[in-house]
Amino acid sequence: MIERHPELIVRPLDISDVVTALRFAREADLPVAVRGGGHGVAGHCIGDGSLVVDLRLMREVVVDPESRTATCGGGALWEDLDTPGQRHGLATPGGTFGDTGVAGLTLGGGIGHLTPSYGLTLDNLLGATVVTADGNVLTASENENAELFWALRGGGGNFGIVVEFKFQLHPVGLLLGGHLDYRLEDASIVLPVWRDLMADAPDSLASFAQIYRDGVTGEGLVNASIAWVGDLDDGRDAIRELTDGLSPVTNGVRPMYYSELQDLYGRMPFGLRNYWSGRFLGELPDELLALTSEQFVESGTSGGVLFEPLHGAPTRVASAATAFAGREARWNATFLGVWTEQEDDERQIETARAYSRSLEPWKIGGGYLNYATEASADGLETEFGAQRFERLRIVKRQYDPSNVFRFNHNIAPD
Ligand SMILES: Cc1cc2nc3c(=O)[nH]c(=O)nc-3n(C[C@H](O)[C@H](O)[C@H](O)COP(=O)(O)OP(=O)(O)OC[C@H]3O[C@@H](n4cnc5c(N)ncnc54)[C@H](O)[C@@H]3O)c2cc1C
């Protein structure tokens, strides 16, 4: 779906190559697109008439088990970071697909299996090395360039190229993890039970529910991921209503290491057609779950509707502490349209938009921009909220007044 034509693609090996690329872009008056993991369904990592800085060769990871920290290059994928961390029994909350980029995911939020225990990915960011539009190299942390550090944590790739991230790691060993699958026809029974469980879930339990139909086979199911970070027997008890109270067709929940859990989804093949749209929500009432089951089963669309609870550690971070816009939300709901045929584009896109509109009565603020193919029609001011958006704009004016970095959910300087 994404066909764009850059002027030039640069594949830097180190920070000085990134500086050279940005100085050249400035001389040649080219806007700059940045490719991290290349996973964003909006296709922002490539832009017409741009100079693309493709960071795929900058993926080095260094873990320090003493300080429980890790640094990684701006092009690292989650599998690059998870594996060396696990050698020391350490991890930081990351995405659920190993081939998603650390960069894009972190700069927009980061919801994963460890989020209730240890926060959003961006809550674990200790510092970043950034090359700005004029080719300067800056460090951003709570103590240095603090306003830039605030903006990086939620404002996306608007402010510069992050060439290095430094994360806090946590001890994560054997956990109870895996998936439960239920019949699509049982969605209206399964989803309320899952919602009730997750509404009061402790920090140790992460679970995401998805009602899903495969675009190729046409087969549908309801799926709940499970990650219990704690005593294994306590975990089995905590999810009893999902395993014994309901009738899963598959119960793949068992003791496993975090790295195994991170590999469970396999790979989402490139080349699929995608349109994703959703909202942060304050509640997940029966009416909304019934509407979801009904619309999804009837629509025949492929892809899924994903529900993510936002409880535990992220809720204990003050809303103004980072630029992330979903801090007051209790849930995140997203229509993930994924299909194969161009002729289905219009129907799939309209279904995703219509579902997103149907969430309006329960929305809190905007949507999760990391998932959004497009910002809502009301624009980024609504997505971020007026106050946060103005603060982001002030940072944008300071670090990128000419809007060199415009291939993103763009916070225009003016
Ligand atoms: C299959 C799949 C699974 C996903 N799972 C999760 C999940 O579990 N949790 C979650 O929170 N999100 C998830 N996401 C969403 C993910 O957070 C976003 O797609 C994110 O943008 C991916 O980052 P990337 O670096 O791979 O993407 P890219 O497309 O390379 O980049 C996305 C944006 O970030 C900018 N950018 C990239 N690298 C840098 C950099 N080094 N410096 C500055 N700007 C940069 C790009 O210019 C672009 O605007 C998933 C997406 C997919 C497709």
Ligand as a Chemical Component Dictionary entry (heavy atoms), coordinates in Angstrom:
data_LIG
# 
_chem_comp.id                   LIG 
_chem_comp.type                 NON-POLYMER 
_chem_comp.pdbx_formal_charge   0 
_chem_comp.three_letter_code    LIG 
# 
loop_
_chem_comp_atom.comp_id 
_chem_comp_atom.atom_id 
_chem_comp_atom.alt_atom_id 
_chem_comp_atom.type_symbol 
_chem_comp_atom.charge 
_chem_comp_atom.model_Cartn_x 
_chem_comp_atom.model_Cartn_y 
_chem_comp_atom.model_Cartn_z 
_chem_comp_atom.pdbx_ordinal 
LIG C1  C1  C 0 3.233  -6.507 13.672 1  
LIG C2  C2  C 0 3.275  -5.318 14.593 2  
LIG C3  C3  C 0 3.305  -5.523 15.965 3  
LIG C4  C4  C 0 3.340  -4.444 16.844 4  
LIG N1  N1  N 0 3.336  -4.680 18.185 5  
LIG C5  C5  C 0 3.368  -3.647 19.047 6  
LIG C6  C6  C 0 3.368  -3.879 20.459 7  
LIG O1  O1  O 0 3.351  -4.993 20.930 8  
LIG N2  N2  N 0 3.368  -2.795 21.278 9  
LIG C7  C7  C 0 3.387  -1.513 20.797 10 
LIG O2  O2  O 0 3.383  -0.585 21.615 11 
LIG N3  N3  N 0 3.402  -1.281 19.474 12 
LIG C8  C8  C 0 3.384  -2.304 18.588 13 
LIG N4  N4  N 0 3.368  -2.066 17.240 14 
LIG C9  C9  C 0 3.337  -0.677 16.772 15 
LIG C10 C10 C 0 4.735  -0.099 16.761 16 
LIG O3  O3  O 0 4.964  0.504  18.018 17 
LIG C11 C11 C 0 4.849  0.982  15.663 18 
LIG O4  O4  O 0 4.570  0.395  14.422 19 
LIG C12 C12 C 0 6.229  1.619  15.654 20 
LIG O5  O5  O 0 6.149  2.778  14.879 21 
LIG C13 C13 C 0 7.267  0.703  15.082 22 
LIG O6  O6  O 0 8.528  1.294  15.108 23 
LIG P1  P1  P 0 9.586  0.971  13.966 24 
LIG O7  O7  O 0 10.861 1.622  14.356 25 
LIG O8  O8  O 0 9.585  -0.479 13.661 26 
LIG O9  O9  O 0 8.878  1.682  12.741 27 
LIG P2  P2  P 0 9.316  2.657  11.552 28 
LIG O10 O10 O 0 8.226  2.498  10.548 29 
LIG O11 O11 O 0 10.718 2.457  11.108 30 
LIG O12 O12 O 0 9.210  4.074  12.248 31 
LIG C14 C14 C 0 8.029  4.563  12.835 32 
LIG C15 C15 C 0 8.184  6.071  13.075 33 
LIG O13 O13 O 0 9.271  6.315  13.970 34 
LIG C16 C16 C 0 10.287 7.113  13.340 35 
LIG N5  N5  N 0 11.602 6.562  13.708 36 
LIG C17 C17 C 0 12.030 5.289  13.532 37 
LIG N6  N6  N 0 13.282 5.153  14.027 38 
LIG C18 C18 C 0 13.634 6.371  14.531 39 
LIG C19 C19 C 0 14.793 6.857  15.188 40 
LIG N7  N7  N 0 15.837 6.066  15.450 41 
LIG N8  N8  N 0 14.817 8.168  15.551 42 
LIG C20 C20 C 0 13.761 8.987  15.314 43 
LIG N9  N9  N 0 12.633 8.573  14.693 44 
LIG C21 C21 C 0 12.579 7.266  14.316 45 
LIG C22 C22 C 0 10.022 6.956  11.857 46 
LIG O14 O14 O 0 10.518 8.051  11.134 47 
LIG C23 C23 C 0 8.504  6.869  11.813 48 
LIG O15 O15 O 0 7.921  8.137  11.897 49 
LIG C24 C24 C 0 3.349  -3.129 16.332 50 
LIG C25 C25 C 0 3.344  -2.924 14.946 51 
LIG C26 C26 C 0 3.304  -3.999 14.088 52 
LIG C27 C27 C 0 3.255  -3.752 12.605 53 
# 
loop_
_chem_comp_bond.comp_id 
_chem_comp_bond.atom_id_1 
_chem_comp_bond.atom_id_2 
_chem_comp_bond.value_order 
_chem_comp_bond.pdbx_ordinal 
LIG C1  C2  SING 1  
LIG C2  C3  SING 2  
LIG C2  C26 DOUB 3  
LIG C3  C4  DOUB 4  
LIG C4  N1  SING 5  
LIG C4  C24 SING 6  
LIG N1  C5  DOUB 7  
LIG C5  C6  SING 8  
LIG C5  C8  SING 9  
LIG C6  O1  DOUB 10 
LIG C6  N2  SING 11 
LIG N2  C7  SING 12 
LIG C7  O2  DOUB 13 
LIG C7  N3  SING 14 
LIG N3  C8  DOUB 15 
LIG C8  N4  SING 16 
LIG N4  C9  SING 17 
LIG N4  C24 SING 18 
LIG C9  C10 SING 19 
LIG C10 O3  SING 20 
LIG C10 C11 SING 21 
LIG C11 O4  SING 22 
LIG C11 C12 SING 23 
LIG C12 O5  SING 24 
LIG C12 C13 SING 25 
LIG C13 O6  SING 26 
LIG O6  P1  SING 27 
LIG P1  O7  DOUB 28 
LIG P1  O8  SING 29 
LIG P1  O9  SING 30 
LIG O9  P2  SING 31 
LIG P2  O10 DOUB 32 
LIG P2  O11 SING 33 
LIG P2  O12 SING 34 
LIG O12 C14 SING 35 
LIG C14 C15 SING 36 
LIG C15 O13 SING 37 
LIG C15 C23 SING 38 
LIG O13 C16 SING 39 
LIG C16 N5  SING 40 
LIG C16 C22 SING 41 
LIG N5  C17 SING 42 
LIG N5  C21 SING 43 
LIG C17 N6  DOUB 44 
LIG N6  C18 SING 45 
LIG C18 C19 SING 46 
LIG C18 C21 DOUB 47 
LIG C19 N7  SING 48 
LIG C19 N8  DOUB 49 
LIG N8  C20 SING 50 
LIG C20 N9  DOUB 51 
LIG N9  C21 SING 52 
LIG C22 O14 SING 53 
LIG C22 C23 SING 54 
LIG C23 O15 SING 55 
LIG C24 C25 DOUB 56 
LIG C25 C26 SING 57 
LIG C26 C27 SING 58 
# 
